[in-house]
């Protein structure tokens, strides 16, 4: 019984190690398309943090259909709603990437990704620029 428990434990540890290795390898190898998405996403983030709807819309156009909600927004509120959907993909892509940081705004209960470690809240803009923290 003890031997079979040890074998199961060893197999479980090996399975977890293989899963983590596969995840790390996948995370480290972003495709050019994913890198391009994150670069445009960062431009939209920077524009929204500065309350610059025009620049956010122009950048979002580069994402094609995926950026339509931001590109066609008529207000910062609408652009930020579209950006929240883009943030979901950005968080997935940024997972395991050392150059990207996922932030969380506790007041608005929203997440975003950015390359800088200095908070720049795209959901609150200039009025809440420093509200947020890096998620651990």
Secondary structure, 3 states (H helix, E strand, C coil): CHHHHHHHHHHHHHHHHHHHHHHHHHHHCCCHHHHHHHHHHHHHHHHHHCCCHHHHHHHHHCCHHHHHHHHCCCCHHHHHHHHHHHHHHHHHHHCCCCCCEEEEECCCCEEEEECCCCCCCCCCHHHHCCCCEECC
